[in-house]
Amino acid sequence: MILKKELIKLAVEATDSEEALRIVAQGFVDNGYAKDTYPQAIVERERVFATGLPAPAFDIAIPHCDSEHVIKPGIGIATLKDPVSFQMMGDPETILHPKVLFMLALTEPHGQLEMLQKLIGVIQDAELLEKMGACKDVDALYELMAPVLG
């Protein structure tokens, strides 16, 4: 199972995208999934390759970085108490306000493409996104998303 319950955070409070990324990425470091370099690598990659995406229910982002910063694979999900500004993937002039971050720590480059394909399915499912947004505890979000993300 690549989705890790210990990497799920609800109602993250952040004033901007960098703070949100650092808070969520630090959870990967603290739980042994990533090296100390991971939070900075996530922030730097986001500056160069934006990961915000519009979705039918609300915007999302899929921050990730090179595998050299990863110790073992895992996916985390974070809901934001208040959405913050992210640039849109492929169109950095467009600003989105994600409510959910799917943060990836993958060790195999081909795994990134496979996981992104699964996530595209998630973000196209308005009903699933609404259910995610309504989750009030980590267990509920994990139970909802584990069968989808594997």
N, C-alpha and C positions, 0 to 999 in steps of 0.2 A: 504494500500500500504506500503510494508516494505522497498522498495527502497526510499530513501529520497533525494530530490534534494539538500537540504542544506548540505548533506554529500558527494557530488560529488566534486572532485577537479581535475583540468586539469593541465598537465605539471608541476607536483610537482618537485621541484629541491631538490635533496638530494645527499649526497656524499656516503652514504652506506645504507644498509637495515634498521638499527636501526633508523637513522634519518628519513627515509621515513615513517617508522611505527609510530614514535612519531608525525610527522607532521599530518598525516592522522588521527591518534587516537585523537589528541588534538581537531580536528574538532567535534568529537563526544562529548567530554566534553563541549566545547564551546556552542554547540547547545542543551545541556540538555539531551543527550541520554546516557551518561556514567558518572560515578563518576571520581573524580580526580585520582583515582588509575588505571583507564583503560589504559592509555598509557604505564605505566610500566608493567602492567599485559600482555599486548599485546607483548611487547618486550621479557619479560621473557618466555612466552609460546612459542614464535617463536624459542628461543634458545633451548628449550627442544623438541618441536614438530614442525619441519619445515613445511612450508605450500606452498613452491614453487612447481609448476606443469608445465610440458612441455605441450604445446598446438600446434595445427597445424600452427597457424599464428605467434604466439610469446608466450613466457612464461608468466605465471600469478602467483599470490600468493593469498591465501585466509586466511589472518591473522584473528584470533579470540581469545577469552579468556573465562574464566568462567563467568557465568551469575551474580555472586555476584558483578561484577564491572559495571553492566549495570543498567541504570535507566528505560529505555524504549527501545523496539526493533527498530532496524534500520539497513539498509545496506547502505554502502557507496562504491563508486567506485573512484579510483584515477588512473590517467594515470601519468606515470613518464616521465619527460622531457628526461632523460637519464636513461636507466635501471641500476639497482644496483644488487649486488650479493645476492642471497637467496639460502639456502640449499633446496634440493628437498625433498618433502614429502616422507617418507619411505626409503629414501636413502640419508642421510645427507652428504655423501662423494661427491655426484654430486652437482655441483654448476650451478644454473640457473640464468637468467637475466630477471626477469619479467618486462614487459612494463605496465601491469595493475595490480592493487591490488583491490580485492573485500574484504572489511573489514566488518566483521559481529559483531553486538551487539545484541545478542539474549537472551531472558529471559527464554525460555523453552528449556531444553536439546533436546527434540525430534524435535524441530524446527530447530536445527542445522543440523541434518541429512537430513531433508527435503530440507533445503536450499542448502546443499552441493550437493544433487542430482540434483537440478535445475542448479547449477553452473557447474556441470560435463557436462550437456547438452550444456551449453554456451561454455565451453572451447573446446568441440569437434567440434564446428561450426566455421570453419576457416573464412567463409564469414562474419559472425556476428562479430567475433573478429576484422577483418579488418575494418569493418564499425565503430566499437568502437574506434579503433586507429585513425581513420580519423576525429572523431568528434572534432570540434573546439570550441564548447561552451557547457556549462553545460546543457542548455535546449535540445540541440540535443542529447546528450548522455542519458539524462533522458528519452526523448521520445522514443529512440531506445530500451532502456533496461527495462523500466517500464512494458511493456506487457510480457516480458520474465520472469522477476523475481517476478512480482506481488507485 
